[in-house]
Amino acid sequence: MTSALDAVPPAATPPDASCWVERLCAARASFSIAAAGTLGALIPPSILMVPYGYLAEVSIARLFAAGVVPGILTAVAFAAMIIIRCILDPTLAPKVKDNFTRQEKLAALKETWPLPAIIIGVLFGVFTGLFTPTSAGAIGAALAILLGLATRKMNLIVMRRALEATILSTASIFLVIIGTSLLSRFMALSGVPAYTAGILVEFGTTPLLVLLAVVNLYIFLGMFLDSIGILLLTMPIILPMAREAGLDLIFFDIILVKLLEIGLLTPPVGLNVYVIKGALGDRVSLTTIFKGVGWFIVVDLILLGILIACPELVTWLPNLMF
């Protein structure tokens, strides 16, 4: 893997030095933003945990609680990797000379408070039992509308665009769910899950064997498919395996989500990388971003091994809360 400096070589420096500095800063920032974007799949409320909880018939509230500790560990590991690299190579992150007053910092913080307010409100309701995880989606949307009106950022045009985007994304998800439901029924009638589970039994169905098979399968599929598609398409096969191996289904879900996080960064179809590329335009190449996120993929794989070796990191909090 190459560093950010290697990714944007001085040989390609344009005549305008400020333009080159801007491209270099954009390249460095793109790596961290693309990787940090994957944390939304693990730290609650996570949309990937909802279909899993429905199909596996496990508590979504427990799944949300199980994602907290691994999510925090991932964020800390990412930050530690960035700090260590910057200590070893100070040119990666030169010291900022700008000083901001306390008033300026508080003013900047005021712009971000609505998002954590919505998240805290939704999670509080789910964990305390005030409403179900299904109702939490509607309540979260209502809170977003109210906060948009309170901050005077919501109008008819914004509402229309939000509704159009919601309809498109929801329709695409439901199409995948419909296809997956048909596939699940076909597999149930054909006996594929039972046959696959039977093969594992013959070779010795150990939790480690099942986890290794799933890790290889998900890393491969993550290079080509989106996260929800992978999850819904593979659930009819891997759930019987996990049950046959005696795996804790809460722990198993966190491992799956962690693998899906990695799939959001791996080429050639790392969706988070393409999102960042679309936002930055021509300032940073797609190849540069893929090279930069390689460090974060390595950290994710190390954390994945730690979680598999120490499942208590996943199960401790949900067992304590419920």
Residue pairs with C-beta under 8 A, 6 or more apart in sequence:
1 291
1 294
1 295
1 298
2 291
3 85
3 89
3 92
4 24
4 27
4 28
4 31
4 92
4 292
5 24
5 89
5 91
5 92
6 291
7 27
7 288
7 291
7 292
8 20
8 23
8 24
8 27
8 284
8 288
13 20
14 20
22 283
23 283
23 284
26 280
26 283
26 284
27 283
27 284
27 288
27 289
27 292
28 92
28 93
28 292
30 276
30 277
30 280
30 284
30 288
30 289
30 292
31 289
31 292
31 293
31 295
31 296
32 78
32 82
32 296
33 276
34 265
34 270
34 272
34 273
34 275
34 276
34 289
34 292
34 293
34 296
35 78
35 265
35 272
35 293
35 296
36 75
36 78
37 264
37 272
37 275
37 276
38 261
38 262
38 264
38 265
38 272
38 300
39 71
39 74
39 75
39 261
40 46
41 47
41 48
41 227
41 257
41 260
41 261
41 264
42 67
42 70
42 71
42 74
42 254
42 257
42 258
42 261
43 67
43 68
43 71
43 72
43 75
44 63
44 64
44 65
44 67
44 68
44 71
44 123
45 64
45 119
45 122
45 123
45 126
45 133
45 136
45 140
46 63
46 64
46 67
46 257
47 228
48 227
48 228
48 231
48 256
48 257
48 260
49 60
49 63
49 64
49 67
49 253
49 257
50 60
50 133
51 177
51 228
51 231
51 232
51 235
52 58
52 63
52 231
52 235
52 253
52 256
52 257
53 59
53 60
53 63
53 133
53 253
54 60
55 232
55 235
55 239
56 235
56 239
56 249
56 253
58 249
58 250
58 253
59 322
60 126
60 133
61 126
61 127
61 133
61 322
62 250
62 318
62 321
62 322
63 250
63 253
63 254
63 318
64 123
64 126
64 127
64 133
65 127
65 317
65 318
65 321
65 322
66 250
66 251
66 253
66 254
66 314
66 315
66 317
66 318
67 254
67 257
68 317
69 313
69 314
69 316
69 317
70 254
70 258
70 303
70 307
70 313
70 314
73 303
73 306
73 313
74 261
74 299
74 300
74 303
77 299
77 302
77 303
78 296
78 299
81 295
81 296
81 299
82 93
85 92
85 295
86 92
86 93
114 144
114 147
114 148
114 151
117 143
117 147
118 140
118 143
118 144
118 147
121 139
121 140
121 143
122 136
122 139
122 140
122 143
124 130
125 131
125 136
125 139
126 132
126 133
126 136
127 321
131 139
145 154
145 159
148 154
148 158
173 228
176 228
176 229
176 232
177 232
180 232
180 233
180 235
180 236
183 233
183 236
184 235
184 236
187 193
187 236
187 237
188 236
192 236
192 237
193 236
193 237
193 239
193 240
194 240
196 237
196 240
196 241
197 205
197 240
197 241
197 244
200 209
200 210
200 213
200 241
200 244
200 245
201 244
203 209
205 241
205 244
205 245
206 245
207 245
207 246
207 247
208 308
209 245
210 238
210 241
210 242
210 244
210 245
210 247
211 247
211 255
211 308
213 241
214 238
214 241
214 255
214 256
214 259
215 255
215 259
215 304
217 234
217 238
218 230
218 234
218 256
218 259
218 260
218 262
218 263
219 259
219 262
219 263
219 266
221 230
221 234
221 263
222 230
222 259
222 260
222 262
222 263
222 264
222 266
223 263
223 266
223 267
223 268
223 269
224 268
224 269
225 233
225 263
225 269
226 269
226 271
227 260
227 263
227 264
227 271
230 260
230 263
231 256
231 260
238 256
239 249
242 249
242 252
243 249
248 311
248 315
250 314
250 315
250 318
251 311
251 314
251 315
254 307
254 314
255 304
255 307
255 308
258 300
258 303
258 304
258 307
259 304
261 300
262 297
262 300
262 301
262 304
263 270
264 270
264 271
264 272
264 273
265 272
265 273
265 293
265 296
265 297
265 300
266 297
267 273
267 290
270 290
270 293
273 286
273 289
273 290
273 293
274 286
276 284
276 289
277 284
277 286
277 289
306 313
307 313
307 314
